[in-house]
């Protein structure tokens, strides 16, 4: 019996010591988390908070509060943290000690939650719009088989020998490397036109990823650019119907004229229409360009 009592005493002391060690380690991890947070190292702060939670067997309101603050900072720069932030707030609200936590800090978390709900709604709407636009871009590509995305340069030369043909014994195009790919600018595409003319193509990794077309270019429009605006209106209506969404409008300041770019964008893929209207000696210069870029074909 005596031996049993001694053994039990030693065992209980060991358990108490183990529990005390865990509590101390949890406190140390939390202090390191605070230090990391104050230094702007949010990821390290979250890691230390995870260590503190593990030592305690779960996160309390104090740990969750700091974790939420750190995730809020990360979410400001990386929207992938928004869902993690929402999860932490939900856990905080269900924490056993949440009712006894600082009212001021609880209200701070509530403010973050309300703002977060708004941001998540905007993100979901943007993702829905992206899907709709992407479907529209694919439909546009199918409507323009003359310049099939993914085609090789040799295939395009065989399909459009007149476009690539030499001009006055000189190459029919100028090659310019760039971020979007290698641009081939066609010499024949620089003249006036009232029907679409392909002016540039973009080749990346050996395949077509995009092109620009001059839909309309005249130098004898009237002072109101009536003909140019008619083409612009028809083009925008067609593309808006195709993409099922209104474009983003970006006006530009130019001398003696007006220019606006209308964009449909889904990630790296986009479609734009840009108009340029200006006056020279009473005559109207009207230009409308289309730019289609779809590297993820």
Backbone torsions as a table, in degrees:
resi	resn	phi	psi	omega
1	UNK	NA	-43.2	179.6
2	UNK	-60.6	-42.9	179.7
3	UNK	-64.1	-36.2	-179.6
4	UNK	-65.8	-43.8	179.7
5	UNK	-62.9	-42.5	178.1
6	UNK	-62.0	-42.3	-179.6
7	UNK	-63.9	-44.9	-179.9
8	UNK	-62.5	-38.4	179.2
9	UNK	-62.9	-45.6	178.2
10	UNK	-63.1	-39.5	-178.1
11	UNK	-65.2	-43.6	179.8
12	UNK	-65.2	-40.0	177.0
13	UNK	-61.7	-38.3	179.2
14	UNK	-65.1	-41.8	178.7
15	UNK	-63.5	-43.3	179.3
16	UNK	-62.7	-42.5	179.5
17	UNK	-64.3	-40.1	179.9
18	UNK	-64.1	-43.1	179.1
19	UNK	-63.9	-41.0	179.2
20	UNK	-64.5	-39.6	178.1
21	UNK	-62.1	-43.3	178.5
22	UNK	-61.6	-42.6	179.9
23	UNK	-63.4	-42.5	179.1
24	UNK	-65.4	-42.4	178.9
25	UNK	-65.3	-37.2	177.6
26	UNK	-64.2	-42.1	178.7
27	UNK	-64.7	-41.4	179.1
28	UNK	-64.3	-41.8	179.3
29	UNK	-63.5	-38.9	178.9
30	UNK	-65.6	-41.7	178.6
31	UNK	-62.9	-37.6	176.5
32	UNK	-66.7	-35.3	177.2
33	UNK	-64.5	-42.7	178.0
34	UNK	-62.2	-42.2	178.7
35	UNK	-62.2	-44.3	179.5
36	UNK	-63.5	-40.4	179.3
37	UNK	-62.6	-43.9	-179.1
38	UNK	-65.8	-25.3	178.5
39	UNK	-87.9	-4.7	179.8
40	UNK	86.9	8.9	179.2
41	UNK	-94.4	82.1	-173.2
42	UNK	-69.2	-35.1	-178.8
43	UNK	-66.3	-41.9	177.4
44	UNK	-66.2	-37.9	178.8
45	UNK	-59.5	-44.1	-179.9
46	UNK	-66.1	-36.4	178.1
47	UNK	-64.3	-44.1	179.1
48	UNK	-66.6	-35.5	177.3
49	UNK	-65.5	-34.5	175.5
50	UNK	-64.3	-39.7	177.2
51	UNK	-63.8	-42.4	-179.9
52	UNK	-63.3	-42.5	179.4
53	UNK	-62.4	-40.7	-179.0
54	UNK	-63.9	-39.8	-179.3
55	UNK	-69.2	-31.4	-179.4
56	UNK	-88.9	-10.1	-177.4
57	UNK	83.2	13.1	178.9
58	UNK	157.0	161.8	-177.8
59	UNK	-90.5	133.2	173.6
60	UNK	-94.2	179.4	-175.6
61	UNK	-62.3	-36.5	-179.3
62	UNK	-63.3	-44.6	178.7
63	UNK	-65.7	-44.3	-178.1
64	UNK	-65.2	-36.2	178.7
65	UNK	-59.8	-50.5	-179.0
66	UNK	-65.6	-35.9	177.8
67	UNK	-63.7	-41.2	178.6
68	UNK	-64.3	-41.8	178.7
69	UNK	-61.7	-41.6	-179.5
70	UNK	-68.4	-42.2	179.6
71	UNK	-67.3	-32.5	176.6
72	UNK	-62.2	-42.4	178.5
73	UNK	-63.8	-42.6	179.7
74	UNK	-67.1	-38.6	-179.4
75	UNK	-67.1	-23.6	177.2
76	UNK	-64.7	-24.9	-178.2
77	UNK	-110.3	-21.4	-176.6
78	UNK	-139.9	108.1	-174.7
79	UNK	-67.9	-11.0	178.1
80	UNK	-66.3	-17.2	179.3
81	UNK	-84.3	-7.3	-177.3
82	UNK	-61.8	-43.6	-179.3
83	UNK	-67.0	-37.0	177.6
84	UNK	-66.0	-39.1	178.0
85	UNK	-63.2	-43.1	178.7
86	UNK	-61.4	-40.0	179.6
87	UNK	-65.0	-42.2	-179.6
88	UNK	-64.8	-39.2	178.6
89	UNK	-64.3	-41.3	178.3
90	UNK	-61.5	-42.1	178.8
91	UNK	-66.4	-39.8	178.8
92	UNK	-59.7	-44.5	-177.9
93	UNK	-63.3	-25.7	-178.4
94	UNK	-98.0	-1.7	-177.7
95	UNK	-63.1	138.9	-178.0
96	UNK	-58.0	-33.3	-177.3
97	UNK	-98.1	12.9	-176.4
98	UNK	-63.3	-35.8	-178.0
99	UNK	-66.6	-26.5	-178.3
100	UNK	-95.5	0.9	-177.1
101	UNK	-77.7	162.1	-179.1
102	UNK	-51.7	126.3	179.7
103	UNK	-63.1	-38.9	-179.8
104	UNK	-61.2	-45.9	-179.6
105	UNK	-71.6	-32.9	176.7
106	UNK	-64.4	-40.9	177.4
107	UNK	-66.3	-34.8	177.2
108	UNK	-61.9	-42.0	177.9
109	UNK	-67.1	-37.8	178.0
110	UNK	-62.2	-40.0	177.2
111	UNK	-62.7	-42.1	177.8
112	UNK	-62.6	-40.2	-179.8
113	UNK	-62.0	-45.4	-179.5
114	UNK	-63.1	-43.4	177.9
115	UNK	-65.9	-38.3	-179.9
116	UNK	-63.8	-41.6	178.5
117	UNK	-58.9	-38.3	178.1
118	UNK	-66.8	-43.9	-179.4
119	UNK	-65.3	-40.6	179.1
120	UNK	-65.3	-37.5	177.3
121	UNK	-64.3	-42.0	178.3
122	UNK	-65.4	-40.1	179.0
123	UNK	-64.1	-43.3	178.7
124	UNK	-63.6	-39.8	178.4
125	UNK	-64.9	-41.7	179.4
126	UNK	-64.3	-38.8	179.3
127	UNK	-67.8	-38.1	176.7
128	UNK	-64.5	-44.1	178.4
129	UNK	-62.3	-39.3	179.5
130	UNK	-61.0	-42.1	179.2
131	UNK	-64.7	-42.8	179.9
132	UNK	-63.8	-45.5	-179.3
133	UNK	-63.9	-41.8	-179.4
134	UNK	-59.7	-41.1	177.2
135	UNK	-63.8	-38.2	178.1
136	UNK	-66.5	-38.9	178.6
137	UNK	-65.0	-39.4	177.6
138	UNK	-65.1	-38.9	178.0
139	UNK	-65.1	-38.8	177.7
140	UNK	-62.1	-43.4	-179.7
141	UNK	-60.8	-39.8	179.7
142	UNK	-67.9	-28.9	179.5
143	UNK	-77.0	-10.9	-177.0
144	UNK	-125.8	69.2	-177.2
145	UNK	-72.2	-11.6	179.8
146	UNK	-63.3	-29.4	178.3
147	UNK	-125.5	77.0	-175.2
148	UNK	-72.1	126.2	177.5
149	UNK	-60.3	139.0	-179.9
150	UNK	91.6	-8.7	179.4
151	UNK	-69.9	148.5	177.5
152	UNK	-80.8	165.2	179.8
153	UNK	-62.9	-40.2	178.4
154	UNK	-62.6	-39.5	178.5
155	UNK	-64.9	-38.4	179.5
156	UNK	-69.6	-37.7	177.8
157	UNK	-64.9	-37.7	179.0
158	UNK	-70.0	-32.3	-178.0
159	UNK	-79.9	-30.7	-177.2
160	UNK	-130.4	63.8	-178.3
161	UNK	-62.6	-31.8	-179.4
162	UNK	-69.1	-34.1	-178.9
163	UNK	-71.0	-38.1	-178.6
164	UNK	-87.5	-5.2	-175.2
165	UNK	-63.2	147.5	178.5
166	UNK	-60.3	153.0	176.2
167	UNK	-119.9	114.0	-178.2
168	UNK	53.6	48.6	177.7
169	UNK	66.0	10.8	176.5
170	UNK	-110.9	154.5	178.3
171	UNK	-52.2	142.5	-178.2
172	UNK	-80.5	7.7	-178.2
173	UNK	-154.7	160.3	176.7
174	UNK	-115.3	133.1	-177.6
175	UNK	-101.0	128.0	-179.8
176	UNK	-135.1	112.5	176.7
177	UNK	-67.7	147.7	179.1
178	UNK	-163.5	177.5	-177.7
179	UNK	-64.6	-33.3	-178.7
180	UNK	-79.7	-9.5	-175.9
181	UNK	131.2	-177.9	177.0
182	UNK	-81.3	120.3	-177.9
183	UNK	-90.4	132.9	173.1
184	UNK	-111.0	108.7	-179.3
185	UNK	-97.6	120.1	-174.9
186	UNK	-85.5	132.4	-179.6
187	UNK	-64.4	-40.1	-177.8
188	UNK	-68.2	-15.0	-177.0
189	UNK	-86.3	8.9	-175.8
190	UNK	-100.3	-1.4	-178.1
191	UNK	-88.1	172.0	178.7
192	UNK	-68.8	148.1	-180.0
193	UNK	-158.9	153.7	175.6
194	UNK	-118.5	1.5	173.1
195	UNK	-125.4	153.6	-174.9
196	UNK	-56.4	134.4	177.0
197	UNK	-131.2	127.8	178.5
198	UNK	-75.9	123.1	-175.9
199	UNK	-103.5	-29.9	-179.9
200	UNK	-144.3	150.4	167.8
201	UNK	-129.1	157.8	-178.6
202	UNK	-124.7	123.3	-178.9
203	UNK	-111.1	127.5	178.1
204	UNK	-135.2	129.9	-176.2
205	UNK	54.5	35.5	174.7
206	UNK	82.6	4.6	-176.3
207	UNK	-135.4	155.8	-178.2
208	UNK	-69.9	127.4	178.9
209	UNK	-120.4	-8.7	179.8
210	UNK	179.0	171.7	178.6
211	UNK	-161.7	160.7	173.3
212	UNK	-117.2	145.5	177.2
213	UNK	-130.8	136.7	171.5
214	UNK	-89.6	108.6	-177.6
215	UNK	-75.4	-29.2	-173.2
216	UNK	-162.7	133.3	176.9
217	UNK	-154.8	110.3	175.2
218	UNK	-136.8	155.5	-179.6
219	UNK	-113.9	8.3	-178.4
220	UNK	-124.2	31.5	175.4
221	UNK	-71.3	164.9	178.7
222	UNK	-78.9	179.5	-175.3
223	UNK	-64.8	-18.8	179.6
224	UNK	-98.9	-0.1	-179.0
225	UNK	58.5	42.3	-174.7
226	UNK	-59.1	-44.8	-178.4
227	UNK	-66.7	-43.9	179.6
228	UNK	-62.7	-42.6	-179.3
229	UNK	-67.6	-31.2	177.1
230	UNK	-65.9	-43.8	177.8
231	UNK	-66.0	-41.1	179.5
232	UNK	-61.1	-46.9	-179.0
233	UNK	-60.4	-45.6	-179.5
234	UNK	-64.2	-39.8	-179.6
235	UNK	-66.1	-43.4	-179.6
236	UNK	-66.8	-39.9	178.9
237	UNK	-63.2	-42.4	-178.8
238	UNK	-64.8	-45.8	-177.4
239	UNK	-72.4	-34.0	176.8
240	UNK	-65.9	-39.2	176.5
241	UNK	-66.5	-39.8	-178.0
242	UNK	-67.6	-39.9	-177.1
243	UNK	-91.6	-11.9	179.9
244	UNK	61.6	27.6	-180.0
245	UNK	-157.2	148.3	179.4
246	UNK	-73.4	143.2	179.6
247	UNK	-76.4	162.2	171.3
248	UNK	-83.1	128.0	-175.1
249	UNK	-101.9	127.1	-179.4
250	UNK	-129.3	100.9	178.1
251	UNK	-76.6	155.1	178.2
252	UNK	-129.0	145.7	178.0
253	UNK	-87.7	120.6	177.2
254	UNK	-132.1	157.7	-179.5
255	UNK	-77.6	131.2	176.9
256	UNK	55.7	40.4	179.3
257	UNK	-178.9	-167.9	179.1
258	UNK	-143.7	147.5	179.4
259	UNK	-148.2	135.8	179.8
260	UNK	-140.6	139.0	175.6
261	UNK	-110.4	129.9	178.7
262	UNK	-110.7	122.6	-170.4
263	UNK	-124.0	140.9	168.6
264	UNK	-121.9	117.0	-173.7
265	UNK	-129.8	137.9	176.2
266	UNK	-138.0	95.0	-176.3
267	UNK	66.7	-128.2	178.4
268	UNK	-79.0	-15.7	-175.4
269	UNK	-89.3	137.9	179.5
270	UNK	-157.0	163.5	177.1
271	UNK	-138.9	129.7	-179.5
272	UNK	-132.8	152.0	170.5
273	UNK	-124.0	128.2	179.6
274	UNK	-126.1	127.8	176.3
275	UNK	-106.7	149.9	176.8
276	UNK	-137.4	112.9	179.9
277	UNK	-121.1	125.8	177.2
278	UNK	-149.8	166.0	-177.7
279	UNK	-115.0	137.2	174.6
280	UNK	-135.3	113.4	179.0
281	UNK	53.8	40.0	176.2
282	UNK	86.5	-15.8	-179.8
283	UNK	-93.3	150.5	-177.4
284	UNK	-99.0	127.6	171.6
285	UNK	-95.6	118.5	-178.7
286	UNK	-121.4	123.7	-179.0
287	UNK	-133.7	135.6	178.1
288	UNK	-134.5	122.1	-177.9
289	UNK	-119.1	145.5	175.5
290	UNK	-115.6	138.3	178.0
291	UNK	-129.7	119.7	179.0
292	UNK	-119.6	124.0	-177.7
293	UNK	-136.2	123.1	-175.0
294	UNK	-147.3	75.7	-178.2
295	UNK	-69.2	-21.6	-179.4
296	UNK	-94.1	54.8	-177.9
297	UNK	-93.0	NA	NA
